[in-house]
Amino acid sequence: MAKKKTFEEAVEELEAIAAEIEKNELPLGELLKEYKKGLKLAEFCRAELDDANRTVCELQKVTQEAIVPMNIEGGGLKDE
């Protein structure tokens, strides 16, 4: 069974593909193959970033809901 690629591995591979394409030495067929592979990697990376963003937003919401508003009265903290 193939191991799922990590975000970091995908970015590294995408950077390598971009560097190869930028050299402008690949034959057209190989260039298109690498370009398609790069698009799939970019799509994977975008999905991973979107998922991470959703997780952070959910954690922020939970954290904000857990904070009890407090007032400082008479030198101490007091719940409202």
N, C-alpha and C positions, 0 to 999 in steps of 0.2 A: 504494500500500500504506500502511495506517495505521501511524503510529508508536506503539510500545508506550508506554503511560502510565507515568511514573515514580511511585514511592511518594510523593514530595513533591507531584507534580501531583495525585495521587489525594486526598491529605490536604487540599490546598487546595480542591479541588472539593467534597469532603465537608463541609468547614467552611462553604463558601458555601451548600450545600444546607441544612445545619442552620440557618444564619442566616435563610434564606428561610422555612423551615418555622416557626421560632420567631416570626416576624413575625405569623403567623396571619392572613395576608391572601390566601392562595391558595385558589381554588375546590377543592372536594373532589377532583375528578378530577385536577387538576394536583398537588395535595398528595400523592395516592397515587403518581402517576408519579415525583415527586421522591423520595418515601420509598423506593420500589423501587430507584431509581438509587443512593440513598445506601446501601442494604443491599448492593448489588453492589460499590460502592466500598469499603465497610467489609470485605467478604469479601476483596477484592483486597489491601487493606492488611494484613489479618491473615495472609494467605498470604505476603506479602512479608516480614513480620516473622518468621514461622515459619522461612522460608528463611534469613534473615539469622542467626537464632538457631542453626540447624543448622550453618551455616558457621562461626560463632564457636566452637561446641562442638567441631567437627572440628579447627579450628586449635589450640584449647587442648589437645586430646588429642595432636596431633602435637608440639606444643611440649613438653608434659610428658614424652613418650616420648623426646625428643631430649636432655633435660637429663640429664647424667651425674652421679650422686650423688658428692659429694666430701667428704673430711674434711680438717680443718685439723690438720696434725701438724708440730710443730717449726717453726712460723712460716711454713710454705708450704702450698700446696694439693696434695693427692695423690688420685689416683683410687683408688676402692676396688677 
